[in-house]
């Protein structure tokens, strides 16, 4: 849509601006910031019907060419301190290939298919999605050898000359090359290393001319075993001896093996703790249609082995429960199995669904459950509260817009008789209040600006994070790489398309990493934000797909079906996060000056000897109050009643009615001394009947604050309003 030239006046100057109807109000304010130096949050742009809001669609302004708008606002003191960026701006066209590949949001590198190697390509892409693995792999150094190293050959472009015995070193170099390009790479060296160490991946197909298709799960397992043996987990100091896999990808199982019932007590129940690198999801049972059912079936096994007591083979029951959940959880969907009748692997083609958020609490030991459940429930409550806040905000905005529209329409109507208009307004207010209460807003649902809402939301989130951190078990906190809530989010999928294990095609999906966005309220001025999209890797072809695509990988026929699922523990607040938030909350905010600062809704608490200005507007006019007449702890209600009585007496005096029963303004516990004669009686104004009317006694101003004004009382309504309370409008 074409832009519209408009004029915005500010501080006596006219600025020519091209208004983009597809933009929002905040974009126009940014334009004005570049022209005037006034920050967007300090700008007020006046439009028809009020002020321009940040989320206003500019197309709704119906602006005409050369239409004039007015902007109000001044630049803050920080605006003049703006300096040029320390790092020179660099355009994408001027970047090297490596620099462009490391840009946020850059398309990742693909891997070329070297002949039935899609199983390896898809596995490598999901492994590369683990950032901790990339970091620790970069620190890996192979044992020194006499010949040229793999990295040396790679730097000279000769990496494909032969196989390296160091599979992990090949993986490290390949990941480094992938991070420096957006094109396709041929993983020749890694493939040769894999085939030289594991001969199964060097098998030929039936023709004998090409390498055979392999199982991606077997390639995954062999790579994980090599990484476990050689890569240590980084601790920042380079002194850690813990294997990376054991720290981040390994969990523990507590298993109990029970003998057959006929054995009785002749054989004991065997309890054992063991480590697992993946969780198997068994799909052989026809009733299994969801991941949770397959995991549950895999944790209960039947073992057929020889019983010494019975002297024959018997069935033993082995039940397992998880005693430690790792940060990264690998789930294997067992779709391939060996069929003895045809002597080959077959594939289970049925549909099996899986969640994007996996709850593993029910598969844990009772001890671990008791530690995880409070954290899990707190996370769910926080999410529910956030959703409730968002829904309430939407309802509030809708009601506010409806109210603004109603007021606008009402202003356009012809003036009606005052009594009828008041009755109608009262009725509409009552109906609006009832609607708000039905909608869940209640009487206290006061409309808040976007800034107020964000501040309230930030404070609620800060409090929730602190409460969540406090419910985390101390032992789980000590294990920094363990899952502390039992909840996982899906990060990668390896899937297979085809009818059998020896054919078909492997592809993979990896969830996009959160990008950094500017946020002054976040630590460091940045925060991470995900768009929910995924990268789809089909060998060297890489594309971006919507999250709905992942739910189609449930299988069924020869359609793509998930084979390996990589889950990551959901993020939880750390000690550093809580300490950062605490520092932010303890920093005092600068006090905002207001033209209403001098007013107060409560009586003054200053004593006669305390310094400071007088709170009464008549203090400079009224005669000084005798010390004996000052009343400590003045009751505001008694003062208001006495003031009303004096006014009533003056009013009756005007009409010729004498009423002298006027109670003085005194506390019941204080005696009433005789007041000294007032020097102002000689100059008192005359009433309409010719009688002299004295000014009100200064005592009535002792506790009334700034809500005092001499007015002429001319009807019953004004007398009522004067005694209504200290919030009387002037």
N, C-alpha and C positions, 0 to 999 in steps of 0.2 A: 504494500500500500504506500502511495506517495506521501511524503512529508508535507506539513502545512506550515507556512511561514507565519509566525506570530511575534508579538512584541511584548516583552515583560519589563515593566518599570520597577526600578529599585534605586533608592537613595538619589532620586532626581535624574537618573540616567535611564536611557532606553536601550534594551538589549534585543537584538534580532536573533530569534531562536527557531530552529526547524523542529516542529513538534511531530513525533512519530506516533500515529494513532494506534499502532500495535503495542506500544510500550505502556508502562505504568507510571504512576505519580513519582515513585522514587527515582526513575530514570530521568525524568524532567528535572528533578532537584539536583541530580548529579551534573546535568548540563549547566545549571545555574551556578553550581559550585565552581566549575571550571571558568566561568565568566566573572563571578563576583568574589570568590574566595570565602563565601558564607557556607559553612558545613550544612549538609542536607538536613540534619536533625535540628538545626537552628533556623530553618526557613519556614515561612508561612506564605503560601501562594494562595491568593484570594481568587475564588471562582464563583460563578453564579450558584447561590445556595449555601455558601460557606467556605470552608478551607479544603484545599487539595490534600487528600490522604495518600499515603505511600502505596496502598494496594488498589487505588482507583485506576480503572481502565481509561486511558486518555481518549479513546474513541467516544466515550460517553460525554465528553465535554462539548462535542459538536462544535469545535472551534472553527471559525471562519478565517480566511487569509487576512493577515495584518490585524487580527483582533488583539486588543490590548489587555493584558493581565497585570496585576500588581503583586509584588513580592515584598514581604517584610522580614527583617532579620539582620543581625550583625554578626560578623565573624568573631570567633573566640580568640583569646590571646595566643592559643597554640597554632592558629591558622597561619600566622606570620612566620612560624618557625619551620615551615615545610622546606625540606632540602631535597636535592636530587638523589636518586637511589645510588647506593655505594657501588652496586654492580651494574655495569652497562647493559642496557636492554639488548637482547639478542633474538633475532627473528629465526623462525624455524628453517627458512631457506638458507640461512648462513651456518646452521649447525652441521656438525659431522654426523655420520650415520649412528655412531655410538651415543652421541649427545641426544639425538632425536629419539633413539630407542629408550632412553632413560627418562624421557619426559612423562609427566603424569598423564595417564589415559592413552599412552601409545599402544598400538597394536603389538602384541607379543609375537615372537618368532615362531614359525612352524618348523616341522621336521619332514624331510623328504622320505618317501617310501622307497626303500632299496630292494624291494621284492619281498612281499609278505612280511614286512616289518612294522605294519600298523599296530601290532600288539605292543611293541616296544615304544613307539612314538607316543601312543596314548598314555602309557604308564609313566613315561618321563614327564609329560606335561603336568600330570596331577602331582607328582613328586615335587616338581619345581614350584608348585603353589605354596609350599611350606617355607615361609621366610627364614625361620630359624635354621632350617637345613641348608639353605643357600649361604647363610652367614658362617656356619661352622664348616661347611665344605670349603669355603674360600680360605680358611685357616689350615686346611689339611695339607700336610707335607709328606710325600712318600719317602720311603727309605732310599738313600743314595745308591746309585749304581754306576758302573763304569761307563756305560754308553750314553748316547744322547737321550735326554729325558723327553717325555711326551709333550710337555709344555714347550720345550725348545723346538721340537718338530712342528708343533702347531703354529708357533710364531713364524716359522719359515714357510708355512703352507704345505708341509710335508707330513701332516698328521696321519694321512691315510695310507702311508707306505706299509704299515704293518700293524700287527696287534700289540697292545701293551698288556703286560701281566698285571698291571695295576688298574683294576676296574673302577675303583673309587676315584683315582686320579683322572681317568677318562671322563667320568661323570662331572667332576669339578670343572674341567676345562670346557666341556660342552655347555654347562650351565652359564659359564662366563661368556662364551661366544653368543649364546642365545640372548643374554642381557644387553648385548652391544649391537644388535641388528633387529630389523623388523621383517626381514625376508625369510626364506626357507634355508635350512641348514641340513647337510647330509651327515648323520651321526655314524660315520664310517668307523672311526677309531673305537668308539664305545661298543658298537656292534661286534667288531672283531674281538675285542676284549671279552665280551660276554660269551661268544661262541668258543673262544679258546679255553675259558674256565669251566663252562657248562656245555658239554657236548650235545645235550638234548636240543639246544637252540641251533645247532649246525646240521640237523637232519634235513635230508632232501625229500621232496615230494615223490609221488609215484613215478613221475617221468624221469626223475634223476637229474633234471637240468636246473631246477630252481629249489630254493630253500622252502621248506614246508611252513605252513601257518602254525603258530604256537599259541599257548594259553597266556593271556595277559596277567592272570593271577600268579602263574608260576614265575614269570619275569619279575613281577612286583616282589615276590617273596625272596628271590635270589638277590635282588638289588638291596633289599632291606637288610638281609643277613650280612652282606658285604659292608654296608654302612655301619651296622652295629659293631662289627669287628674292628673297624679302623677309624671311625670318626668320633672324636670326643666332644662332649657338650661344652660350649664356651661359657666361662664364668667371668669374663672381663679381664682376668689376670693371666689366663693361659695356663693355669695350674690344675684344672679339673681333670680327673681320671674317670669320670662317669661317661659311659657311652651315650651318644646322642639319642639313639633309639630307645635305650632303657629309660632315659629321662623324659622324653616327649611322646613316645609312641607305644610304650610297653605298659601293660596293666598286670594286675595280679588276680589270680583265682584261688578261692578256697574250695576244694572239692572233698566230697565225702563218698566213699565207695562202700556199698553195703552188700554182703553176701546173700545168697538165696535163703529163703525162710527155713527150708529143710535142714540147713546146716546148723541152725540154732546158735549156741554160744561157742561153738568149736572154732569158729573163725571170727576174728575181730573186725570191727568197722574201721576202715582205713581213712584217716584224714590227711590231706596233703595241700600244701601251698605251691602254686606253680605260676610261671610268667606266661602271658599271652601277647602276641604281636598283632593279632587280628581276632575279630569275633565272627564266627561262622553262622550264617543264616541258612538253615536246612530247608529245602523246598520240596523234598521227595513226597511228603505227605500231601495228599490232594486237598486237604482242608486248609492248608496254609495259604493265605491270600494277602498277608501283610507282614512287613518286616518284623514287627514285635512278636508275632507268632512263631516265625522261623528262629529268632534268637532264643526264645523260651525253649523251643524244641532242641536247640543245639546245646543248651546248658543241662539237659537231662539225657544221658546216654545209657544204652544197654550194651554191656561188654560180655562177650562169650569167651570164657577161658576155663582152664581145667581147675577143678576143685579137688584138693588133696583129701578133704574129708569125705567127699562123695565118690572119689575115684573116677570121675568122668567130667566132661565139659558141662558147665552150668552158666546161667545168666546172672551177671552181677549188675547192679544199678549204681551209676555214678551221677551224682548231682553236684553242680558247681554254682558258686555265687561269687560275684566280683568284690574284691576287697580293696582294690585301687583302680580308679579310672584315670587314664592318661589324658593329656591335653588334646592329642590327636588320636582319634579312634578310627581304625580301619575295619569296615564291615564287608565280609565276602559273601556275596549271594551265590550259593552253590548251585549253579545252573547246569554244570557239566558233570556227568558221571559215567563210569565204565559199564558197558553192557557186554556181559559174557557171551551172549548168543551171537552177536555180530562182531565181537572182538574189537570194539572201537568206542570212542567217547560219544555220548549222545547229549542232547541239550533239552532241558525242561523249558517248554515254550509258554507256559501259562503266565497270566498277569499276576504280578506281586507288587503291591504299592509300598512306598516308603515315604517317611515324613521329611520335610526340610528342617524341622527341629525335632531332635530325638531325645526322649526322656529315658535314661538308663537306671533310674533309681530303683525300680521294682526288681532288677536283676542283681542287686547288691546284697551283701551280708547285712544282717540286722544292725550291727554296729555302724557300718558305713551309712546305712539308711538314716539312722538317727542323726548323723552329722549333716547329711545332704538335704533332708526334707525341710528344715527351717529356712535354709538359703533359697531353695527352689520356690517355696511358697511366698517368700518375701519378694523374689523377682517377679512372680506372677501378679502379686498385689500392686507392685510399682507399675507394671505394664497396664494393669486395669485402671489404676488412678490416672495414668497419662492419657489413656483413651477416653476416660470420663471427662477429663479437663478439655480435651480437644472437642468432644461432642458438646459440652456445655458452652465452649467458646463459640462454636458454630451457631448454636441456638441463640446465644446472646447477641451475636452480630445480626442474625436474622430479625430478632425482635427489635433491635435498635434501628435497623433500616426501616422496618415497618412503622416504627414510631416516628422516625424522621419524615417518612413519606406522608404519614397522617397529619403531622404538623404543617407540612408544606401545603397539602391539599386544603387544610383548614384555613390557612392564611389567604388562600385564593378565593375563598367563599365570601359572600357578602356578609357584612356585619349583621348580627342578629340582636334581638333584644337581650339585654344583660341578664335578666333572671333566667330566661330560657337557655342562653348559652352556658350559664353557670351550672344549671341542672344537667344539661347534656354532658358537659365536661366532667362533672362529678360521676355521672353514670359510666362514661367511657373509661375513666381512671379505675373505677371499681372493676369493670370488665377486664381491662388490661391486667390488673393485679391478679384476678382470678385465673386468667390464662397463663400468666407467668408461674403461678403456684402449681397449676396443673402440669406445666412443661418441666417442672423440676427446678425452676429458678429460685422460687421463694421470695420473701420480702427483702432479703439481703443481696439479691442478684443485681448489684449495681453495675452499670456498663463501665467497662475498663478500656482504655486505649491499648493499642498493640504494644506499646512500650511497657505499660503497667502489667499487661498480661504476661509478657516475656519475663519481666522481673519476678513476678509471682511464680511463674513456672520454673525459672532458674533456682529460686530459693527452695521450692518444693523438691526439685531434683537433687539439690545439694543435701538437703536433710535426708532424703530417701537413700542416697548413696552412703551417707554416714551410718544410717540404721542398718543398711544391708551389710556393710563391712563389719559391724559389731556382731552380727549373728553368724559369721563364718567361724567354723571351728578352728581353734588355735593350731591343732596338729595339721589340719589341711592348709592353713596359712603358711606353715613352715615348709610344706612341699609345694614350691612355687609352680611346678609344671604339672600338677595334678588338677583334675576337674573338681571344683568345690561346690557345684550346684547340681550335678547330675544331668544338666541340659547341654545338648550339642547342637550346633548349626552346620548344615551341609555346605562343604566347600569344594568338593571335587567328585566327579563321577567318571568311571571308565565303563563304557558300554559296548556290547557286541550285537551286531546285526547279521542274521543268518540262521540256518536251520541246524548246523552242527559245529562242533568245536574245531574241526579240521578245515573249515572253510569260513566264509563270511568276512566281515570287515569290522575293525575296532576303531572307535572314535572316543573322544573325551570332552568333558565340560569342566570348566574352572570358573568359580565365581569371581567377579571383578573385585579387586581390592578397593577399600574405601579411599576416596580422594580427599585431599586436604582443602578445606575452604576457610576463608577469613572469618574469624569470629572474635571480636575484641574481648568477649566475656570468657573465652576458653583459655586454658593455660598456654602461654606462648603465642596467643593471638590466633591460633589455628585449631580446628577440630576436624574429625573425620566424618565423612558423609557417604553412604552407599546409595547407589541407584537401583540395586537389586538385579542388575543384568549379569549375564554370563558370557564367557568366551567359549566358542565352539571350535575345537581342534579336529580337523579332518586332514591328517598328515600335514602338508605344508600350506593348506588353506585354513585361514583363521578368520572367523567372523563373530560379530556380536549378536546375541540372541536374547529374547525376553525370558523372564523367569518361568513363564507358563510352559516353556519348552521342556523343562526338567520333568514335569509331571507326566510327560508322554513316554518316559523311559521305563515304563512298568512292564514291558514285554507284551507277549501275546502274538502267536504266530512267528513270522520271521522279522517282525519289527524290532527296532533297537531296544535292548533291555539292559538295565544296569547290572554290572558284574562286580565292581568294586566301588564302595562308597567311602569317601574320606570326610569325617566329621571333625569339627574343632569345638572345644569348650567355649561357651558363650563368655564374653568378657565381663569381668566383675571389677568393682573399684579396688584399687590398691592402696597401700598405706601412703604412698606419695600423692595420690589423688586426694585423699582425705586431708593431708597436711596442706596441700595447695589451696583447697577450698577453705580451710580454716584460716589461712593467711588472708584470703580475699575477704572473708566475712569480718575479720577483726580490723581491717583498714577502714578508718572513718571516711564517710562520704562527705564531700564539700557541701556546706549548708547553702541552700538556695534562698536568696533574698526574695521577699514578696511584699507587695504593697499592702498586704493584709496582716503583716507581722505585728503591727501596733494593736491589733484587736485581740480581745480575749473573750471567751464564753464564760469564764468563771470570775468571781469577785477577786479583787486584789488582796494579796496576803501581806503586803508591805505594812509594817508598823509606822507610826509617825516619825520615828527616829531613823528609819532606813533610808539610804540614799536612793535616788532615781526620780524620774519625772512623776508628776501627779497624774493619776489615771482619770481624773474628772475634767471634762471640758470647762466646767465652771469654777475650777480651782483658782484661776486667776481673777475671777470676778467676785466670788463669794467672800464674805468676811471670814477672817480666821476663826477656826473652831476652838472654843475654850477647852483646855486640857481636861477639865472635869466633865465635859460633855462627850468626850470621845468614848465610844462603846467598843470594847474588845469583843471578838468572836461574834460579830453582827450576823443575825439570822437573815438571809436574803429574802425569804418568804415574808417575814415580819416587816422588812423594809418596804417591799413591794405593796403590801397591804396598807401600810401607813401612808405611802405616797398616794395610793388610790384614794384613801380617805381624805387627805388634804385637798386633792384635786376636786373631789366630790363636794367638799365644803366650799371651795372657791366658786364652783359652778352654781351651787345653791345661793351663794352670796350675790352672784350676778342677777339672779332672778328674784332677789329680795327675800330669800328664805335663809334664815339663820340656822346653822348647824354647827354646834361647837364641840360635839362629842368626837373629837379627832384624836386618836391615840398617838402619842409621840413615838418616835422611832427609838425604842429602847429594848434592850434585852430584859426579859422578866426578872432577872436576878440583879439588875442594876437600878439603883434609885435614880429618880428624875429630878435634878436640880433646876432651880429657876433660871431660864435662859437670860443672858444679858440683852439689853435693848439693842435692837438692830439699827444701825446707822443708815440703812438704805430705805427706811420707811418714808422718809421725807421726799425721796425721788421716785417713789413707786409709781408705776403707770396707772392710769385711771381706767376703770371698767366702763362698760356701756351704760351703766346706771349712774355713773359719776362717782362711784365709790372708789377708794384707793385699794389696789390689789398688791400685796407684798409678794416679793420673790419667794420661791420655795426655800425652806430652811436648808442650809448646806448639809445637814445630817443625812438627808435622803440620798446623797451622792457618795456616801462613804463606801458602799459595797456594790455600786451599780456599774463600775467600769466605764467603757467608752460608749455604751449604748444609752446615752443620755442626750436629750435634745429638748429645748423648750419649744413646745408646740401649743397651738390654741386648741383646747379641748372643746369640740363643738357637737359631738354626738356620742351616743352610747357605745358605738363600735370602737371609737378611738380610746374610750376609757377602758374598754375590755382589752384592747391590744396592748395598752401600756402595762397592764397587770398580767399579761399572758406569760412573760418570761424574759430572760436576758437575751434571747436570740431575736428580739424585735428588730425588724428591718427598718432602716432609716430611709 
